[in-house]
């Protein structure tokens, strides 16, 4: 599998969890980590959302990118920001030849 540069038209910023504890409460915030990267954005169909049990009002998408730099270190504990919305990462898997590309499945609540 090869992915042309023109297909990677979505700018994505990964967000890393940051734990805060001020003595009264504990909270987790998400802060940008690494540079903005270019990905291929694929919207998931409504039928596929139903099959996966996503019955809430949400936007589910797949993001395909090169497995380099920060993208190769992303886990489901991270989040990603795309077009101003924060997406919760559901899964990360290798696609293509060897570990050259990653496919990140993510959902944003509406």
Secondary structure, DSSP 8 states (H G I E B T S, - for coil): ----GGG--EEEEEEEEEEEE-SS-EEEEEEE-S--EEEEEEE--HHHHHHTT--SSEEEEEEEEES-GGGGG--TTSEEEETTEEEEEEEEEEESSTTSEEEEEEEEE-
